[in-house]
Amino acid sequence: MDKESKELFPIKRNQNLKTLYLLRHGKSDWESDFNSDHERGLAKRGIESTKRVGQYLLDYGFSVDLCLCSDAVRCRKTWELLLEMENFADETSYKKEIYEASSDKLFEIIKNTNDETESLLVLGHNPGLEELAEYLVLGDNLDELHNSLFAKFPTAAFLGLSLSVDSWHDITPGHASIISYWVPGRKGR
């Protein structure tokens, strides 16, 4: 792990649980020509931070059964860069509905995942990812925190959650345990 990145929670594995990973796309490019927000690619900084999160994932032997990735260009490019480093997922599905999805919509997508999938990565956008993460970890206790638990879920941030369920349909708010939280360039809190 490079010295400019901070692993806030190391990856731990428990084979008896469902494991959900959330990854926000790398920093998007606002300088290049694009017709819509959906078409924005990655900035140079986004490419660099994606490679750093990729190295973090390599160092810990990360892999998932399924990656559900937003079909927005910046998410596709983030995933393509990671796949150049390693085939991190057995299967990838690009989903239009992840683009601009609310936390409620993301929660619904996850709950509808096939139960043969033990580990799932959702690669998407804010504010949906941050709100989903807080909902899964804190449930309705959000008022107890004055600031976001995940510091606005920065670009290329990676979060791993352990869910004590046999079926994705059974996940409930406030019952996820953090097993990994990593942010490129973060030197600590």
C-alpha atoms as one frame of an Amber mdcrd trajectory, in Angstrom:
protein
   0.000   0.000   0.000   1.441   3.399  -0.907   2.154   5.766   1.949  -0.322
   8.373   0.663  -3.307   6.068   1.014  -4.937   5.115   4.242  -6.567   1.798
   5.003  -9.114   2.674   7.649 -10.375  -0.885   8.087  -8.462  -3.901   6.706
 -10.286  -6.551   4.681 -11.413  -9.508   6.786 -13.212 -12.527   5.403 -15.996
 -14.676   6.801 -17.281 -17.338   4.443 -20.667 -17.740   6.227 -21.963 -14.291
   5.321 -22.916 -12.291   2.260 -20.308  -9.677   1.474 -21.141  -6.384  -0.194
 -18.517  -4.034  -1.567 -19.191  -0.478  -2.686 -16.792   1.394  -4.963 -17.192
   4.913  -6.246 -15.810   5.667  -9.704 -12.513   7.521 -10.097 -12.494  11.327
 -10.346 -14.384  12.356 -13.468 -13.105  14.578 -16.253 -14.761  17.990 -16.500
 -12.256  19.347 -19.044 -12.934  17.134 -22.081 -15.878  17.521 -24.413 -18.936
  15.505 -23.464 -22.587  15.765 -24.412 -24.025  14.712 -21.071 -22.980  13.922
 -17.517 -23.418  10.233 -18.360 -20.628  10.489 -20.972 -17.918  12.022 -18.762
 -14.761   9.920 -18.599 -11.993   9.841 -16.002  -9.603  12.683 -15.237  -5.879
  11.936 -14.929  -6.312  12.019 -11.140  -9.182   9.526 -11.482  -7.002   7.130
 -13.453  -4.234   7.375 -10.848  -6.558   6.824  -7.870  -8.232   3.900  -9.639
  -4.830   2.268 -10.079  -4.118   2.816  -6.368  -7.387   1.205  -5.298  -6.595
  -1.596  -7.753  -3.248  -2.166  -6.051  -5.005  -2.238  -2.684  -7.409  -4.874
  -4.018  -4.523  -6.908  -5.452  -2.589  -6.774  -2.165  -5.519  -8.356  -0.344
  -6.497 -10.943  -2.930  -9.862  -9.287  -3.585 -12.392 -11.011  -5.819 -16.167
 -11.074  -6.097 -18.779 -13.256  -7.699 -20.537 -10.331  -9.371 -19.869  -6.675
 -10.163 -22.913  -4.509 -10.818 -21.500  -1.432 -12.527 -23.218   1.775 -13.577
 -23.205   2.114 -17.345 -21.903   5.710 -17.090 -18.600   6.130 -18.935 -16.607
   7.052 -15.804 -17.768   3.877 -14.018 -17.098   1.659 -17.039 -13.595   3.176
 -17.390 -12.921   2.674 -13.673 -13.911  -0.991 -13.930 -11.942  -1.491 -17.175
  -8.782  -0.110 -15.525  -9.235  -2.467 -12.584  -9.820  -5.430 -14.897  -6.552
  -4.622 -16.692  -4.828  -5.273 -13.355  -6.758  -8.444 -12.437 -10.011 -10.197
 -13.232 -11.606  -9.213  -9.932 -15.108 -10.535 -10.735 -16.499 -13.797 -12.060
 -19.246 -11.815 -13.789 -19.932  -8.160 -14.627 -23.279  -6.565 -15.404 -23.550
  -2.939 -16.536 -26.749  -1.389 -15.193 -28.311   1.844 -16.406 -30.409   2.011
 -13.240 -27.292   2.440 -11.048 -26.546   5.785 -12.733 -28.089   8.510 -10.531
 -29.683   5.842  -8.313 -30.870   6.853  -4.877 -29.859   4.784  -1.878 -33.355
   3.255  -1.901 -32.952   2.165  -5.524 -29.484   0.708  -4.855 -30.867  -1.125
  -1.818 -33.613  -2.613  -4.012 -31.096  -3.682  -6.688 -28.940  -5.414  -4.071
 -31.933  -7.148  -2.446 -32.825  -8.608  -5.852 -29.406 -10.202  -6.361 -29.417
 -13.955  -6.946 -28.617 -15.782  -3.702 -25.980 -17.915  -5.415 -23.921 -14.716
  -5.399 -21.988 -14.691  -2.127 -19.988 -11.514  -2.771 -21.173  -8.476  -4.692
 -19.485  -5.263  -5.802 -21.595  -2.234  -6.707 -19.609   0.369  -8.663 -21.494
   3.624  -8.802 -21.980   7.237  -7.801 -22.638   9.625  -4.972 -24.780  10.580
  -3.181 -26.420   7.152  -3.552 -23.400   5.103  -2.427 -22.692   7.211   0.655
 -26.335   7.218   1.722 -26.618   3.471   1.122 -23.478   2.772   3.160 -24.759
   4.812   6.090 -28.201   3.218   5.853 -26.756  -0.307   5.900 -24.365   0.402
   8.785 -26.401   2.844  10.890 -29.997   2.188   9.876 -32.311   4.845  11.263
 -29.641   6.111  13.679 -28.303   8.658  11.174 -29.200  11.583  13.442 -26.594
  10.395  15.945 -23.827  11.615  13.622 -23.347  15.246  12.721 -20.987  14.408
   9.865 -21.038  11.665   7.304 -19.573   8.395   8.518 -17.889   7.981   5.144
 -16.719  11.585   4.578 -18.817  12.103   1.451 -17.581   8.756   0.056 -14.758
  10.245  -2.050 -14.038   9.217  -5.621 -12.328   5.799  -5.822 -13.302   5.061
  -2.195 -13.831   1.368  -1.434 -16.040  -0.038   1.319 -16.540  -3.664   2.316
 -19.542  -4.739   4.381 -20.372  -8.056   5.988 -24.054  -8.966   6.060 -25.318
 -11.692   8.403 -27.859 -13.108   5.958 -28.227 -16.154   3.745 -30.324 -14.255
   1.206 -29.764 -10.787  -0.244 -33.503 -10.282   0.098 -33.097 -10.436   3.896
 -30.674  -7.524   4.300 -31.897  -4.870   6.697 -30.716  -1.371   7.561 -28.330
  -0.983  10.470 -27.026  -4.545  10.464 -23.985  -4.378   8.179 -20.510  -4.596
   9.691 -17.618  -2.690   8.156 -14.834  -5.036   7.086 -12.862  -2.624   4.915
 -12.835   1.090   4.152 -10.088   2.513   1.977  -9.659   5.934   0.423  -6.833
   6.815  -1.998  -4.695   9.685  -0.741  -6.247   9.773   2.732  -3.526  10.196
   5.343  -5.766   9.501   8.298  -8.557  11.188  10.179
